[in-house]
Amino acid sequence: MSTIALDLIACPTDLDTLTEQRRNSTVAARRPVLRPRVLVVEDDEDVATALAVMLRSVYDVSVRETARDFLCSYEVERPDVLLVDYELPDMNGIRTLQTLRRYHGGYTPAVMVSAYATRQQASLSAGFEYFVTKPFQRLELVWALEAAMAKP
């Protein structure tokens, strides 16, 4: 299996290999490990659909169109990682993450996506683990999500 290092985290370059690793993983009780839950916050319906299709082979995916819908559903969803668009209709992605962490406490790793690379530094400074510029490749998203979940 070939791998690519992303911030010192080895990520499989083959999504089928990653899916197979997840399927074969077990915990002490020999139960299959559940697929990680990704909550996507994206207001563009076409982009949201594309993200869900790209990620469903590896993750359980839920999509919310607004920051408000996301914040209201967070306690029920309890995702393992977030994928948040910068431009949302009711507040930007940075404010969305700050609001989540302020009112819900705890920590959920998060990846920002935006069409504007100039927003990368602000996003990383605000607490996002990774930043992915649109248009993106499927494997690029998986690397970022896996690396975000692996960060201590």
C-alpha positions in Angstrom: 0.0 0.0 0.0 1.4 3.4 -0.9 0.9 6.3 1.5 1.3 10.1 1.5 2.5 12.0 4.5 0.2 14.9 5.5 1.7 16.8 8.4 3.4 13.6 9.6 0.3 11.5 9.3 0.4 8.7 6.8 -2.7 8.5 4.7 -3.5 5.7 2.3 -3.5 6.9 -1.3 -6.1 4.3 -2.2 -9.6 4.9 -0.9 -10.5 1.2 -1.3 -7.6 0.4 1.0 -8.8 2.9 3.6 -12.4 1.4 3.4 -11.0 -2.1 3.8 -8.9 -1.1 6.8 -12.0 0.4 8.4 -14.0 -2.7 7.6 -11.4 -5.0 9.1 -10.6 -2.9 12.2 -11.8 -4.2 15.5 -11.9 -3.0 19.1 -11.0 -5.1 22.2 -14.5 -6.7 22.2 -13.9 -7.8 18.5 -16.7 -5.6 17.3 -16.3 -3.7 14.0 -15.3 -0.1 14.4 -18.0 2.2 13.2 -17.4 4.4 10.3 -16.5 8.0 11.3 -19.3 10.5 11.1 -18.7 13.6 9.0 -21.1 16.6 9.3 -20.9 18.8 6.2 -22.0 22.4 6.4 -22.5 23.6 2.9 -25.2 25.9 1.5 -24.7 25.2 -2.2 -26.9 22.2 -2.9 -24.8 20.9 -5.8 -21.5 21.1 -3.8 -23.2 19.5 -0.8 -24.4 16.6 -3.0 -21.0 16.2 -4.5 -19.4 16.1 -1.1 -21.8 13.6 0.2 -21.3 11.3 -2.8 -17.5 11.7 -2.7 -17.3 10.8 1.0 -20.0 8.2 1.6 -17.8 5.2 0.6 -15.6 6.0 3.6 -17.8 7.9 6.1 -21.3 8.3 7.4 -22.2 11.7 6.0 -24.8 14.2 7.1 -25.3 17.6 5.4 -26.7 20.9 6.8 -27.3 23.9 4.7 -26.9 26.7 7.3 -24.9 27.4 10.4 -28.1 27.5 12.4 -29.3 24.1 11.2 -25.9 22.7 12.0 -25.7 24.2 15.5 -29.2 23.0 16.3 -28.5 19.5 15.2 -25.0 19.1 16.6 -26.0 17.5 19.9 -28.0 14.9 18.1 -25.5 14.3 15.3 -22.3 14.2 17.4 -20.0 14.0 14.4 -16.4 12.8 14.6 -15.2 15.6 12.2 -16.7 18.7 10.6 -16.4 19.9 7.0 -17.5 23.5 6.9 -17.8 25.9 4.0 -16.5 29.4 4.6 -19.5 31.2 3.0 -22.8 30.3 4.6 -26.0 32.3 4.3 -26.4 33.1 8.1 -22.8 33.4 9.3 -19.3 32.5 8.0 -17.6 29.2 8.8 -15.2 30.7 11.3 -17.9 32.2 13.4 -19.8 28.9 13.1 -16.9 27.0 14.6 -16.4 29.6 17.3 -20.1 29.5 18.2 -20.1 25.7 18.4 -17.1 25.6 20.7 -18.4 28.4 22.9 -21.9 27.0 23.4 -21.5 23.2 23.0 -18.0 22.9 24.6 -15.8 20.1 23.9 -13.8 19.7 20.8 -14.6 18.3 17.3 -11.9 18.5 14.7 -12.9 20.6 11.7 -11.8 21.2 8.1 -12.6 24.4 6.3 -13.4 24.5 2.5 -13.5 27.7 0.5 -13.1 28.9 -3.1 -10.7 31.5 -1.8 -7.2 30.4 -0.7 -6.8 33.8 1.0 -9.0 32.6 3.8 -6.6 29.8 4.8 -4.6 31.6 7.5 -7.7 33.1 9.2 -9.4 29.7 9.2 -6.3 27.9 10.7 -5.9 30.7 13.3 -9.6 30.3 14.2 -9.2 26.6 15.1 -9.7 24.7 11.9 -7.2 21.8 11.6 -7.0 22.0 7.8 -8.1 24.1 4.9 -9.0 22.8 1.5 -9.5 25.1 -1.5 -12.3 24.5 -4.0 -12.3 22.9 -6.4 -10.9 19.8 -4.6 -10.2 16.2 -5.2 -11.9 13.4 -3.3 -8.6 12.1 -2.0 -7.6 15.5 -0.8 -10.7 15.8 1.3 -10.2 12.3 2.8 -6.6 13.2 3.7 -7.7 16.3 5.4 -10.5 14.7 7.3 -8.3 11.7 8.4 -5.5 14.0 9.5 -7.9 16.2 11.4 -9.3 13.3 13.3 -5.8 11.9 14.0 -4.5 15.2 15.6 -4.1 14.9 19.3 
